Amino acid sequence: MAAQPELSVAVDLAALPSFSWAALFGNDRPVEVEVGTGKAGFLLRRARARPERNFLGIEWAGEFYRYAVDRMRRWQVPNVRLLRADASHFIRVVCPQESVTALHAYHPDPWPKRRHWKRRLFQPLLVDAAVQCLVHGGHWAAQTDHAEYFEVIRGLLAGHPELYEVPFDDPEFGVEACRVATNFEIKYLQEGRRLYQLAVKRR
Ligand SMILES: C[S@@+](CC[C@H](N)C(=O)[O-])C[C@H]1O[C@@H](n2cnc3c(N)ncnc32)[C@H](O)[C@@H]1O
């Protein structure tokens, strides 16, 4: 088989003099961001289904990040970039305001022990920053199997003055029959676990 050209999937923020989506993707198309992609099954399907949009996946675990980069290269998906970083830092410090059309957060680590809650992704400061990154009308979907963490997420998102709840099931944002088909979703459904889902939009 002929060698495939190397796609520039992996993002090196240090190589960008200043961050902009146009510099990252080479165009001005709408951007969706997935935080904590794991093996990026959702991102792969979503990016292939919506070639007219750009997708950034953020994953800090090296093993999953490398798997995801390799996966996008194997499938030759031109509209995905993957960043190995703390998604919270990217959203709070790097991401331009009013620039993101959709945020996806599926099965964020629940950190069930109280002393570890500070490690959770969903924190008031992160949510405030993420809201500022969304365009008005921007969409944010989250799913977890962890009932207590879900109540925290719901309080932060549905209770936010700039957000309002919308149906989770929305093919426009990659959710069909209430499924996102990430690795963790598939595993948890096989185990018979209940899943908790929420979607909101910015006013
Ligand atoms: C439970 S897994 C879920 C993976 C995938 N979303 C799914 O549903 O199959 C959580 C993932 O988020 C990543 N992660 C957790 N906190 C993160 C952070 N602050 N920044 C980037 N990735 C993070 C973990 O490394 C892990 O791969």
PDBQT file of the ligand as one rigid body, heavy atoms in Angstrom, charges set to zero:
ROOT
HETATM    1  C1  LIG A 301     -13.302   8.201  31.767  1.00  0.00    +0.000 C 
HETATM    2  S1  LIG A 301     -12.355   8.658  30.367  1.00  0.00    +0.000 S 
HETATM    3  C2  LIG A 301     -13.585   8.972  29.115  1.00  0.00    +0.000 C 
HETATM    4  C3  LIG A 301     -13.006   8.964  27.729  1.00  0.00    +0.000 C 
HETATM    5  C4  LIG A 301     -14.029   9.214  26.601  1.00  0.00    +0.000 C 
HETATM    6  N1  LIG A 301     -14.596  10.546  26.692  1.00  0.00    +0.000 N 
HETATM    7  C5  LIG A 301     -15.133   8.187  26.638  1.00  0.00    +0.000 C 
HETATM    8  O1  LIG A 301     -16.263   8.531  26.982  1.00  0.00    +0.000 OA
HETATM    9  O2  LIG A 301     -14.827   7.024  26.304  1.00  0.00    +0.000 OA
HETATM   10  C6  LIG A 301     -11.859  10.297  30.802  1.00  0.00    +0.000 C 
HETATM   11  C7  LIG A 301     -10.749  10.808  29.898  1.00  0.00    +0.000 C 
HETATM   12  O3  LIG A 301     -10.538  12.178  30.149  1.00  0.00    +0.000 OA
HETATM   13  C8  LIG A 301      -9.146  12.425  30.248  1.00  0.00    +0.000 C 
HETATM   14  N2  LIG A 301      -9.011  13.601  31.082  1.00  0.00    +0.000 N 
HETATM   15  C9  LIG A 301      -9.413  13.726  32.371  1.00  0.00    +0.000 A 
HETATM   16  N3  LIG A 301      -9.188  14.967  32.814  1.00  0.00    +0.000 NA
HETATM   17  C10 LIG A 301      -8.640  15.655  31.774  1.00  0.00    +0.000 A 
HETATM   18  C11 LIG A 301      -8.169  16.980  31.626  1.00  0.00    +0.000 A 
HETATM   19  N4  LIG A 301      -8.247  17.869  32.636  1.00  0.00    +0.000 N 
HETATM   20  N5  LIG A 301      -7.664  17.343  30.432  1.00  0.00    +0.000 NA
HETATM   21  C12 LIG A 301      -7.595  16.460  29.416  1.00  0.00    +0.000 A 
HETATM   22  N6  LIG A 301      -8.012  15.187  29.511  1.00  0.00    +0.000 NA
HETATM   23  C13 LIG A 301      -8.521  14.783  30.670  1.00  0.00    +0.000 A 
HETATM   24  C14 LIG A 301      -8.576  11.156  30.846  1.00  0.00    +0.000 C 
HETATM   25  O4  LIG A 301      -7.200  11.006  30.572  1.00  0.00    +0.000 OA
HETATM   26  C15 LIG A 301      -9.441  10.094  30.152  1.00  0.00    +0.000 C 
HETATM   27  O5  LIG A 301      -8.892   9.676  28.928  1.00  0.00    +0.000 OA
ENDROOT
TORSDOF 0
